[in-house]
């Protein structure tokens, strides 16, 4: 043991920036978990002697004898962020990476009306990833926080190059020939209307304040996108 | 049976952090309170750490062990539950941050054993050796000189003010801003009225032991109505009251004055009514005789543990005696102790005055909705007895007030006792040269170290002549309620005890039953010339002075020492110590307040001034002995928790079987695999 320690001491280097960030993020997550656990303990929950199978956090049990894992059910998972099937952002970054590696020429937005999966620069729209993701996720109490703003399309058919930011719609003026985009514009409108409808439904069912605020933001940005699309159609 | 599961460091840290989050809201003079409600409608508002922790529902075995440690510490010292948890959590975070062992550095988790157990065990040993080698030296040589003494003030007013500051700081953390002044004033008053100055430790110990009898709690009144009464309040009403002026005499009875004709389980056969009448007459005659003999000794007050018959009461009233019946045995024993008499068990003893006490007055007193008996006891050799009436608006709050007061007395007792050094030559390992037989019996290196440490850690009582002490035995206890070192009262453990009769001979009995005699001279020397670590009455300004001082001097010590293990342990403890004042100042609202206080303190230390850190809160004092105890407790508890290897879950039905198995398999129990049993 001592010998090994000596050998390894010579190899030890201070952790790099990225590793420090990971350590920091993990520590913050632990702090959040402790705080939530403390809150629940004071509310009368019982701390059990078992740990959660997925994240190794200690389980709590409420008065109705239901087990509750603080990390899995309230915080975002550490690992889920990187899973493309569950997160639109991760999916986007994965596709972008693949494109960079393959060096494909970007497909022009003259895709068939039915195939609205790619827009001008070739990036898939996050709402489709989101759709897939929400299908996989199943019934949730409220739409998870980062996913909802990520699903804000903030996209018009023109605006593709930037990653969609949470809540605020981004409109970068990208010049594009208006007439050739009519089918694109119409399918963009269609997608926006669909999203609007979905958001309205979710808003009716939502019980959490934050989620409702985010859904309102989504509806607002959908409306603004629709307005700008209409302006596009009437040059 | 759920089976055996390994005990990872991560679970320990998680538990400690969750509990830390619970108690951190209530720390410091501006901390909040926790409001408990029961389904029955009872409500309690408290900021007492121990009450909060024991009220949480915890099924996790590590959490329960931790709360057990905290409770044991609070029973012994009276204070410090929240600080205990904060310090423990900070130390665990420090250990986790260094990858389990400070020397090994940062490793990816794949390389260490999955639960970090070896690292954790190593940290435990490092911390324990730190405590015995480094902490005592640093405290004695560097921190203690900065402390002032409560008892060194020239004028009594100054001394009283200092004591009041100490108590105010304590009550502010316990009872809140509103009542702390009143309770501190009352505690100070109580201390002085008892004339504790003559024999501080003895009197305070007696008050603490008999505190349940020395106080009366009254609900339904504001706390400001609490007061101190002279004498003793007996918690029963007078059955027969004959007012008497001036000092009278009292007798304490453990038996009935009316003789019993039969005993239990025996049968009385009365063959005729003549016999029955004869019996009645005889009994009446006996009662009259007994009461008359009491009257001859001028006894005017009878304090009886049992219920007396109507005949006795009639005769007593005729003779002008007051009678109180059905008193608690504890109250009667306290009365006997305070007045220096023996209780009457056999009426044939009623010839001399050894059984007759003198009381200065006896009257009924109404406290709240009940009537009690108030007796005055004349001044004893060392003390003048007084008792407390503590009021509160609701039962929960009154109980809180009572427990805070009781703990204040325990703190005062601790302040007045000196803290003795545990071994003579600090900084050296194995400094007591025990004969080689001790090295023979424990088989592993670990146990030898433990053995040596325990031998060095036995001296805690300053009873001259006979020293009887104990510690945690060579086996780890399965429940973490034993406290060792400083705060152990006289408890024997059969495994290893050192008793020294006089100065001549000494015997050591070691675990396996081997006996050695004639300990070397160095041992005897060490045991008798142990020096004081912390003087009685040593206090420092409240608000983090102890933590800042110890932090500063520990960091200086790391630069002087060369052993990397010691350096790492010093750094770990020094960092963890700062978490306490950081939390206290976090509530104050002004950002960076902690840093301001800390930097001003450091500059003052470096310029050579005595330590007087300015805190923006109200002034106060805190005891160095209590702080030292807390740190030692935390290190011990942490050492034990970190060395747990496995948790074995059992069910209640199996416990009896397991106990039987344990008796049979005693050889199989080893130090290396301690376990926490949960049922």
Interface residues (C-beta under 8 A of the other chain):
Chain A: X5 X8 X9 X12 X14 X15 X30 X31 X33 X34 X35 X37 X38 X39 X41 X42 X44 X45 X46 X47 X48 X49 X51 X56 X57 X58 X61
Chain B: X2 X10 X11 X13 X14 X15 X17 X18 X19 X20 X21 X22 X34 X56 X57 X58 X59 X60 X61 X63 X103 X104 X105 X106 X107 X647 X649 X678
